[in-house]
Amino acid sequence: MTKIADISHAIGVLSWDKETYLPVKSDRFRSQQIATLSAMSHGEFTSPEFGDIIQNALAVKRLKAAERRNLTITLDQYQKAKKFDEAFVIEQSMAISKAFQLWVQAKKTGDFGLYAPALDDLIRLKIKESKILNFGDHPYDALLDQYEPNSTVAQLDKLFVDVRDELLPLIEKIREAKKPSVKFMHKTYKKDKQWDFGIYLLRVMGYDFDMGRQDISSHPFTISFSPEDVRVTTRIDDNDLANMTWSCLHEGGHALYEQGLNPEEYGLPSGGAISLAIHESQSRLWENHVGRSRDFWQCNYPSLQSKFKKNLKNVSLKDFYKAINKVEPNLIRTEADELHYHLHVLIRYEIEKEILSGNCDAATARELWNKKYKDYLGLKVKNDTVGILQDVHWSHGSFGYFPTYSMGSFYAAQFYQQAQKDMPDLNEQIAISNNYPLLQWLRTKIHCHGRSFEAEELCKKLTGEPLNLKYFIQYVKEKYGDLYNIDL
Amino acid sequence: MTKIADISHAIGVLSWDKETYLPVKSDRFRSQQIATLSAMSHGEFTSPEFGDIIQNALAVKRLKAAERRNLTITLDQYQKAKKFDEAFVIEQSMAISKAFQLWVQAKKTGDFGLYAPALDDLIRLKIKESKILNFGDHPYDALLDQYEPNSTVAQLDKLFVDVRDELLPLIEKIREAKKPSVKFMHKTYKKDKQWDFGIYLLRVMGYDFDMGRQDISSHPFTISFSPEDVRVTTRIDDNDLANMTWSCLHEGGHALYEQGLNPEEYGLPSGGAISLAIHESQSRLWENHVGRSRDFWQCNYPSLQSKFKKNLKNVSLKDFYKAINKVEPNLIRTEADELHYHLHVLIRYEIEKEILSGNCDAATARELWNKKYKDYLGLKVKNDTVGILQDVHWSHGSFGYFPTYSMGSFYAAQFYQQAQKDMPDLNEQIAISNNYPLLQWLRTKIHCHGRSFEAEELCKKLTGEPLNLKYFIQYVKEKYGDLYNIDL
């Protein structure tokens, strides 16, 4: 498992470099190198010898529960992985590299046509992948399971119906209320000063720069090469203070999870994250519950203000707090407020379901995209750069990833109310810039256990019940009712 | 071969990252990841199947000469590589990672004792390696051959005797002459401006930033992940303009070689460099024959002057040219002038010979180091940071590398006089900042052939005779005779 983890993390380093520092014309051999390592990692993991090792180990009597669990999860992954032959792994790796490269160009120029054939190729491969995996009631299920083990279309359909039924009316009400001004957020904010402030925020959260670093990439991400080397990236728009700020808080949340995993369990399920939804719960918790709270900014706003005196000297904390929580439909998912965000996810979920059903090619996906933005958010997609080209996920070959964003937010709300219950002075601590108690709570309750539990198990253990949307709705009602001074 | 190259270059990326961007406490797993990939690359290359493939291919009739040559070289490498078992490869990879880490700390603090046990361990492993390889008249031969195929102690002893006999008297004479002032080189030169000037120099040479990049590391190096991704690093000392400037020219020379290799021969000997001495000939040619010439600075000094107006406004081109060619003994190899440089190499050559003879542990090496600097350069080593700890090579496990530096310089002199013969207006072109004819000459005469010839063959083909020290001596006499206005 160590060897396989070493190869996977080497692929990670090559991928990180590809998205941060790779020279513009160096892509060809890098893609090939990543494909070669992917095939080797796959080959090691799916070798009959490795299968025998796991099965023999599982036959050992008096295994510790933790050992048995590591073996059981690994056996399940092994049985799924060995369904793919090397040719398929290489084909997909190369298709992803090509698609990513074309996506970058297409996004820059707004030319969806440039990217569409590569996307069609990925769609073909993803349908094939689902057929090869061959489980679940819906073809989408086999892919959903890769990001969120045990999640299914049946379960998500139900969740998203609730989201629509409960969230849409709230959004409607807020839309009628008077909007705070966010004009000052779009003044010119020098990139190097923003960068410094981003680093400051990561430090404030407790991110360890001795075992991590931040760099620039076109799409922010977190990547771990071990719990002792967890890196984040961000992007900086000098006309939008929010872009970098909440990307740092979001990726920082992911990174704290990875830095909190047990390095002694490196390569084992017990040394990895539970699922993407739980991962996302960590990023959302820091980004929204902490990072868009009045308490957090009470101590950090003065630092921001002193960095950008000219832009912010006449903006009170109250106005700032209102601005960063403005609820308004927007074309860009990563810039969405906490409420509209889930409509963005809903749209992607519905399109991916169509894609995996085999009813939707790249061109149709684009049509659906534009139609659904009109229907759900009332917005016309001006161009594909702010439309279907905005997200990196599909060009990374990730289909089934998006739903975990919403699940993560809902887990975050449920976990955070529990943290507040467990630490009655939590908000006061955050207000004096002491985030350590919260980090410690997350470390001991969630991070250090790795994948010793499944998502639902963890949630029950921590909060006494499985994922329940009511905590998110309750949070929204309180926060935005107060903010907009309306009865939600 | 492509697969093996992919793994090797992945190791390259992990190593590059380790020396440029790795967080300070992330070394443990990175070392392990590099060791795992090293073992895998070794395993692939030395597998019996791979041996069969080469031998079967060699048995094919009517092979093209180029194909036969690729196969013959690979077979030789295969036969040498398979002498090592995986355990040795991993042990050495881990020992190198550890040694490098300790070397960095030891160099920073000047505490040789911190590094000595790791160096002793490497010495033990290198002697073992020589025994495993088991060829040559001297135990050092098997290691020399790894960097410079076919080079031996017998040959190098002869060369270095000539160096001493011919170079030392010249140095003696120059030592008596009046020294130019270099005080202005040690004023404060802002790091970001130096950085910009380094990038400018690389561009002037013809280095392609679309397929490469420069970063900062503690010891400058060039690394290639393919001819389409060749990276250099530098370091910047804000009290020494020379440090970065000639590091850029030097590494740029290496990088131009790598960028000039044929990408279609990726992974094959015909797509790789001939040897380290030939590699070094490229870096030395640009660093010294071009980069310390009056012609080169005639067009580039104004740019430098305008960047550092305050420091350089009263320094004429003539004074600058004299300063950058000052001959004076110095403790640091990388800061040595073109003449003393070879005494630094001589010292390392003699110590490595002792080490491989089994007569010298880390402590003895340090004593020898300090004694020889007194004997050859008349200098007292003030501390180990500027003494035995100055070079990265041993901590990288490279023993046998240093002699190629001197050979490279001598090759450079011989190649450059040929280039001047082939292009009578070469110096005039360089003086108007047109370095393209020289680069083209190097590309067509040397770079594009990869390892289609051995070093000596190439030298004969290009200049009509094997390596001959006289070209270097002739160059030195002309340049420094004129510069110091003495008869050499």
Interface residues (C-beta under 8 A of the other chain):
Chain A: T2 K3 D6 I7 H9 A10 V13 L14 D17 Y21 L22 P23 V24 K25 S26 R28 F29 R30 Q32 Q33 T36 L37 M40 D208 F209 D210 M211 G212 R213 D215 F225 S226 E228 D229 P263 Y266
Chain B: T2 K3 D6 I7 H9 A10 V13 L14 D17 Y21 L22 P23 V24 K25 S26 R28 F29 R30 Q32 Q33 T36 L37 M40 D208 F209 D210 M211 G212 R213 D215 F225 S226 E228 D229 P263 Y266
